Amino acid sequence: MRLANFTKASLFAGFDFLTWQISAQNLADSFTCNLGTLAIQIHMAENLGSKLWGPFKELFYVVDSAVSKKNPDAFNDLEAALRRHKPDFVSLLQNPAKNAQHREQLRKANTDGIQLDGETGPKTLPVEVIEEALIISDLFNLNEYSSVELLLAGEQEQPRFPGYSRGLVAVLLYYDGRASLLNSLQLLIQARKGRTWSFEIEEEITELATEFTDDLMKDGLTKKILTLLEKLDVVKELDKLSKEKALGDAKHRYDVTEFLRGIRTSLAESLFAWSCQTPLIRQDLMLLFNHLRKHAAVDQTGCLDEVTIALSMSYLYSIDISNVEPRDEDRDELAKLLPLLQDPQYLPDLHQLVSKDTDASDTEAWKGLKTVLEFGMGITLRRATQQPETQEYQDILERDEVLVDNAIQNNLFRFINNCIFQNKHFFQVEFYVRQFHSLFTDFITQMPLKLKDLRNRGDEAGRIILAHEREGLEPPENLPRYFEDLLKLAKFSVRCMADDIGLELSNDYWNAPDRAGSPQGGGSYLSLYAQKMSPKQMALFKFVRMAGDLLPPSLYVPYLEMLRGLSNGKQSASCCFNLLKMNGTGGGGGGSVRVGLWGHFFGSFNRYFSSLRQDMRPESPFQDPNRTPTGYNKGIHHRN
């Protein structure tokens, strides 16, 4: 299984005057880091390099070589680098503290000098450097000596940034160093041994990454990440820099902005990667849920931003138990890895938290997102009914439909369509798509009565709409159109199958591997292939087929759009063609006519054509044979 891009951005490696981007060819090299689309080329200082930049660039180089590039000889370097930088991972973006004594020594550095790492003796500094170093120290709440090193590193790299002062370059190096540390953390978490993917690297490197990140998580990594996300506000950070004249021209401002956004995204995606491989424990999941309640945010397009989506997916993966099948031989081993099945307080505490109603102080982003989290919890409860560890929680398990009902009535499907699937980043991440596909298909297959209820309500809404249209009236604005939104959701949920990632998830909705051919000699298309389909595929195909039976006009276009979405791959397109080619009454039961058939299309065209020929009869036997019949001027020309 390959790992899709977590982000779209470039990464800044600075060792060989190169900027490289890791491509999405396989698990290892599909990772791209979170630094926006900057095109900066940074060269590592050979002698003096700020501790806040140079060492972190070197760390990333080592981690990338071991994990992404699968260097078989990188283990020793990786082990040494992780041992050396463990305090940096534990403190995670905490700057060296300011020091009154260091500050006083810096003020006198123009005469007395100061002792810097890499220098054989005290180094005197110009007054301008001292003043700029003090500004950087106050700006980033940074130790005075560290600010001097950062500024001197900026001066050394200045030739590579024409038009930038050493201070502006130092600002870029500061954020680049922080981003490099976080990208190293994200790669290490992705390299963990877990349940979702494998990097196919050396076993000893996987073990090292797993053990190292386990220690970080035990030391409160989840809380540290959420705290940093809460504190790091891009707008406030830019305002602070602007007040201190630490932002340059438009390009410099753009570069800094992309660094800040990339840092936030890398933090969130590190937590997401952890949840994919190892679900969050109960306490950490509670922290995550409460963080989302306070800080769920949308971008300028009105969609959930990348950070909120990544954290939401972390929640959904943490409660996902779909890979634990009761009849699997390794079922018990898999169950031991899931806190939801091992912690007796997990289900009760989480259910209580998710069941709380929203209030007036909650943002619209959170109100919409909560429906997704509720829906995910409802599907998890339905899945948990088959697990022996959860049988003592029958009163909670029986509330699965309550959660799903509440989510749907609060416009769950419309929110997903408008605020998640419309985010252009969503469909670039394979495991985002897989999770929603899993939730959606389990809803269809495991809650058939709920699906039938939605269809009945959709038909009723369609009749109301049709009645209003016949009277020339606008239909009620508050009319529930859940089934219509559900069809649109199905259209988008498999959009990626032949586009960005090539998963072809739509094949799950059609018949099994042998997809060629079509029914011959009568019989039902469904029954013909029933023996080749799994029970889940049969249920999904039944949904596709029955959703088109006796559709009211208001559902006709959404249904066809769903079919278009489900036939976006070569195999699924063939299956869709065969479905539409079926006899209008074949296999439908009760002689029901399906509107989504080729016969319906061509019949409609034929009726339209016939209506145009009504006035084609000659008015007299002496009519000019070269005269063009009146009806032919209306758009369709008959060719003998």
N, C-alpha and C positions, 0 to 999 in steps of 0.2 A: 504494500500500500504506500502511495506516495504522499508526501506532505505538501500541501499547496502553499503558495506565498502567503505569509502573514501580513506583509505590507508591500507597497509598490515601489519603495524608494531606493535611492542609491546609498552606497556605503562608502565611507571614507577611510581608506587604508593608507597610510602615508609612508610606507617604508621604501617604496621604489618609485616615488613620484607618480604613483598610479592611483586612480580612483576606479574601483571595480564594482560590479554589480553581480551578485550571485543569481544565477538563472534558475528557472524552475524546471529542471530536467528530471530530477528524482528527489528522494527524501532529503538527501544531504544538501544538494546545491539549490534547492528550491527556496530556501530561506533568504529573505532580503530584509535588511535592517530598517529601522524607523527614523531615517534622517531626512525625509522629504525628497525633493528632487534636486538637491543642490549639486553643483558641478565643481566643488572646491577641490583642489589638489593640495594635500598637506604633506610636507616632508618632515620626517622625524629629525629633530635636532640631534646632531652627533655628539655634542658635548653636554650643554646645559639643556635640560628639558624639564618643564614644570612637572611636579609630582601629580598635578591634577590633570595632566594631559598625556605626556609621553609614556609613562608606565601603563596607562589604561589602553593606549593605542597598541602597545606591545602585547598586552594581555589579550586583546581581541584577536590580534594576529595569531597567537598561539592557539586560542580556543577554536578559531575558524579553521586553522590548519588541521587540527585533530578531528573536528566534528564535520564541518562542511566538506573539506577537501579529503577527508579520510586518510590522512597521512599515517601510515602504520608505525612510523618512528617518532610520533609526536607525544607518546604517553609520558615519557620522562619530563619533557618540557612542560606539558600540561600539568602534571602533578606538582612540579616546582612552582609554576605560576599560580596555581590555586592555593598552595600553601602560603606563598608570599602575599597574595592579595585577599586572603580570607577576611582579615579585619575590614577591608574596603567593602566586601559583600555584606558583612554583618552590620556595619554602620550604614551602608547603602545611601550614598549621596550626602552624607554628613560632612561638611567642610571642617578642616582643622580650625579649632576655636581661636578667636581673637585673644591677644595677649598684651596686657598693658606694658610689660617690660619690652617686648618686641616692638611695640609701637613707638616707645620712647627712643629705642636704639635706631629705628628707621628714620625718625625725625633728624637724628644727628649723623645720618649715613653720608652726608655730603662732606663731612669733615673727619669723622671717626671711622667711617666704613662699617659694613656688617659682614658677618661670615655666612656665606651661602654654600650649599652642597655643591661639590665639584670645583670649588675654588680653593687654592692653596693658602690664601690669606684673606684678611678683610678686604672687601670691595667697596670703594667709594662710589656714590651714586649722584648724578646730577639732581638738582632741586626739582626739575620737572618730573623726573622719574619717581622721586619720593612722593610728590603730590599726587601723581597718577596712581601710584601703588596704594596710597591711603584711600583714594576714592574707590578703587577696586575692592579693597578690604571692607569698606563700609557697604558697598553695593551688594556684595555676595556674602556678607557676614563671614569673612575669611581671615585666617591668620595673616598677619602682616608680612612675614617672611614668604609665605606661600603666594601672596599677591605680588611680591617683587619677582619671584621666580616665574609666575605666569606672565607678567608684563615683559620680562626679558626674553621669554620664549616667543612672545608675540613680536618683539623687535627682531629676533632672529628669523622668524618666518615672514616678516614684512615684505621682502622682495617678491614673495609669491602672491601677494595681494595688492597689486598696484592701486594707488589712490587711498589705501587704508592706513590710518595711523597705527602705531603699535598697540594703543589701547583698544581700538576696534578689532584688531586681529586677536588680542588677548581674550576678548569677549567670545569670539568664535571658538577659540581653542578651549575655553572653559566649558562651553556646552558640548563641544565635540568629545572632550574627555568623559563627561558624564554619560553621554550617549554610548560611547564605546564600552563603558562598564556595564551598562544595562543590556546592550546587545550581547555581551559575553554571557551575562546571566540568562538571557532568553535562549541562547544556543545551548547552554548547559542543561536547562530545563527540558528543552526539546530532545536532548540526547538521552534523557532518562529512560530507564526500563519501565514500560507501562503497558496499558491495555489497548491503546489506539493506533500507534504507529511504531516503526522501528527505523532507525537511521542506517542500519546494516553496517555499523562501524565495528572496530575491534571491541571484543567483549570487555577487556580490562578498562577501556575508555568509558564504556557504558556504565560499568560498575562504579568507576571513580566519579562520574557525573551524578549518578544516583545517590551515592553516599554523601557527596559534598552538598547537593541541594537538599537532601533530607535534613542535614544538620542546620541548614539555613532556615528551613521551614519550622523546625523545632524551636528555633530562636525567634520566631514571630515574623516570618517573611510576609505573610498575608497582611498583617496589620501595618507593617512598614510600607508596603506598596500602596495600600488604601490611604494611609496618612499622607504619603507623598502626592498622590493624585488629588487629594483634597487641598493641599497647600499650593501645588503648582498650577496656578491659573495663568494661562497664556496672556490674556489681556492685561492683568495686573503686573505681570513680569515685564511686559513691553512698556507699560507706563513707567515703571520704576527705572528701567534703562533709559527711557527718553528723558526723564527729569534730570538724570546725571550726565546727559549728553553722551551716552554710551551706545547710541544707535547712529549709524552713518546714513548713506544714501538708501534709495529704495531697495537696491539689491542686498545691501547689508541687513536691512530690516527684514526682508524676505527670508534671507538665510537664517537669521536668528529665530524667526517665527517657525520655520520648518524644523529647526533643531528642537524647539520647545514642544511642538506638536509631536514630533517623533519620539521624544523622551516620554511623554504621557502615553502614547500608543504602545511603546515598548513595555512600559510598566504593566499596562492592562493585559497585553498579549502574553506576558510572562505568566500571569495568573491564569489566563485561559489555557496556555500550554500545560501548566501543571494539572489543571482540572481534567484535561483530556487524558493524561497519563495516569494520574492518581487523584481521585475525587477529594475535594476539600473536607476536612473534618467538620463536625457540627458547629463548633465555636467559630471557625473561620467562615463557614457559610452564613452564619447569622450576621457576622461583621459585613460580609459582602452584600447581603440583602439590605441591611440598614444603610449602607453606603449608597446603594442604588436609589433608595427611597429619597435620600437627601440631595443626590448629585446627578441623577439622570438628566442628560442634556441632549439637545438637538443641535444640528449644524445650521448653516445659513439656508439650506434647502428645506428645512422642516423635518428632515429625517433624523433618527437617532445618530449621534456622532460615533466615531470609530471606537472611542474608549468605552462608551456605554454599551455598545453592541458586544465588544469583547468581554466585558464583565458579565453581561447577561448570558452569553454563551458559556462562560465559566460556571455560572449557576446551573444552567441546564445540563451540562456534562457532569456536574457533581452529583446530581440526583438521577442520572441515567443508569438504569439497571437492565437495559434491553439486551445486553450481551450475556446475561446469565439465564440460560435456558434450563428448566428443571431436569430435562433428560440428558443433558450433556455430561460426558464422562468427567470433565474437569470442572463441573459446576461448583463443587465445594471450594475448590481452590480460588476460583474467580470471586465467589461470594465473600471470601475472607478479605478481599481487597476493597470491598465497598463498605464505607462507614455506615451507609444507610441501612444495611442489613446486619451490621455488627453492633452498632451503638443503640441501646434500647430507648434512648431519649431522642434519637434523630428524627424519626417520623412525627412523634407528638409535638416536639418543639417547632419543627418546620411547618407543620400543618397549622399550628396556632398562629405563627407569624404570617403565613400566606393568607390566612382567612380573615385577617383584620381588614376592615373597610378603609377606603381612602377618606380623607377629610378635605375641607376647603383649603387648607394650607398647602396641600400637595400640588405639585406642578402637573401640567397636562402631559408632559413627557412621562412622568412616573405613573400617572393614572393609566396611560396606554400600555406602558411596559409591564405594569402589574398584571394585566390580563394575560400577557405571555407567560409570566412566571406562574400564575394560577393554572393556566392551561397545562404547562409542563408538569406541575405538581399533580394535577388530575390524571394525566396519562401515567405518571409514575405510580400513583396509587392503583390504577387498573393493572399495570404490569406486576405490582407487588402482590396482588391477590394470589398469584401462582407460586409465591416463594414461601417456604416453610418458616423462615425466620420472622415473618410478619403476621402470622395467623392470630397472635394475641391482640392485634390492633384492628379487629374487624369493624369496630365502630368508626375508626378513622378511614379504613379502606372503603367503606360504604359511602363515603362522602366524595368519591371521585367525580360522579356526575354533577354534584352540586358545584364543585369548583369549575368544571368545564362549562356548565350552564351559565354561571356568573360571568365567566370570561367572555363567552360568546355574546351574551346580552349587553356587554359593555363594548361591543364592536371589536372583538379580538381580530377577526379576519381582515377587517378594513384597516386596522392599525398596522398589522403586519405588512399588508400590501403597500400602504402609503408611507410608512415611517421606517420600515426595515428593508424590505425588498427594493425600495427605490434608492437606497444608499448604494452608490456605484462600487463601493469597496466590498460589500457583502458577498457578491457572487465571485469574488476573486479568492476567497478563502474556502478551500474544499470542505473543511470540517464544520464550518458554519452551515453550509448547504446540507451536508449529511445529517446534521442534528435536526434541522427543520424537516427534512424529508422523512426521517425516522418518526418524529412526533406526528406529522400529518398522516402518514400511512398507518400508524398504529391507531390513530383516532378513527380512521375509516374502517379498519378491520376489527377493532376491539370494541367499538361503540356503534354497532349497526342501528340500534333503536334510536339513538340520538341523531344519527345521520338521516334516518327516515323521518323523524320529527322535523328536522330542518327542511327537508324536501317538501313536506306537507305545508309547512308555513311559507315556504317559497312559492308554492302553487297558489296558496291563498292570497299572498301579496300580489302575485301576477294577475289574478282575477280582479283584485281591487284596482290595480293600475289600468287594466284594460277597460274596466267599467268607467273610470274617470276619463280616459281618453275618448271613449265613445260619446261622452257628454261634453267633450271639449274642456274638461277641467284638469287642473294640475293634481297629480296624486299627492296624498299626504306626505309631508316631509319626514315625519317620524315613523314611516312604515318600515317594519323590520325586513331587511333584505339580506339575511344571513347566508342563505343558500347561494345567492348570487355572488356574495363576497367570497364564499367558499370555492366556487368555480374559478373565480379570478385568482384565488390563492393557489389552486392547483396549477393554473397556467404559469405562474411565476416560480413556483417551488421547484420546478425542474428545468428552469430556463438555462441553467448552466450545462445541461447534459451534452450539448454539442457546441457550446459557445466558448466560454472562458476556460473551463477546466476539462471538459470532455468526460464527465462521469457517466453519462447516459443512464441516469436514474429513472428516466421515463420507462425503461424496459420492464421495471417492476410492475407497471400497470397493464402490461400486455402478456401474451402467452409466453411460455418458457422457451429455452434455447432455439428450437427449430421454429423460426418465425416465417419461413417461406411458405408460399402456397395459400390457398383459400379453400373454404368448404366447397365440395363438389357433390352433386347429386342430392342436394337438400340437407336438412338437418341444421342444428343450431351451431353457430360459430363457437359459442361457449362450450357446448358439450363435446364438440369435436376435439378440442384441445385440453379438455379437463384433466385427462390422465397425465398430461405433460406439465401441469402447473402445480405449484405449491399452494396450500390453503390460503396463504396471504395473497399470492398472485391472483387466485380465483376471486377473492373478495375485492381486490383492487380493480380487476377487470370488470367485475359485476357493477362496481360503482361507476366506472366509465360508461358502461353500456346502459345501465338503468337510468343514469342521470339524464339521458337524452330522450327518455320515453315521455310522450305527451307533454312536451314543454310548453308553458305559456309564452307568449311573444317576448315578454321582458327577460326571459332566461335563455332565449334562443342564441343571441349573440355571445353572452358569457360562456355558454356551453361550447360553441364553436371555437371561441378563443382558448378555452381549456384544451380542446382537442389539438389545436395548433401548437400549444405549449407541450403537450404530451407526445407530439409526433415530430419533435425537432431533431431526432436522430434517424439514421438510415433504417435500422431495424424497426423502430417504433413507427416510422412513417409508413412502412409496408403494412404493419399491423393495423394502423388507423385506416389505411386505404381499404383493406379487407373488411373492416368493421362497417365502413360506409357503403360497401358494395353488397351487404347482406340484403336479403329479401325484407321488405318493409314489415311483414308479419312473422318472419321466421324466428322462432325461438323467443319471441317477445312475451308470449302468454296472453291469452284473452284477445288475440287479434289486435293488440295495440300497435299503433303506427309510430315509428320513430321519425322525427323531423330531420335528424342529422344524417340523411342517407343520400347517396348519389341519385337514387330514383326521385327523391324529393326535389333535388336541385334541377334535374333535367325535366321533371314534370312541371316545375314552376316556369322554366323557360318555354316549355311547349305551350302552356296555357297563355303565357304572355304573347308568344308568337301567334297563337290562334286568335287572340283578341284583336291583333293587328290585321288579320285577314278577313275580318267580318265584312268589310266593305269592298272586297276584291272582286265580287261577282260583276260581270258586265251589265251595264244598264240596258243595252240592246244588242241584238245579234250583229248589228252593223258597227260596233265599237272598233275604233282604230286599233289593230293588234300591236302597233308600236307604242301605243300610249302607256305610260307608266301607271300602274294601279295606285290609287290614292294611298292605300295602307302602306305601301313600300316606302313612302317618304317619312315614315315615323321612326326609322332607326334601324330596322332589321331587313336586310336584303336577301331574298331567296335565290339560291343558285340551283338550276335544274341539273 
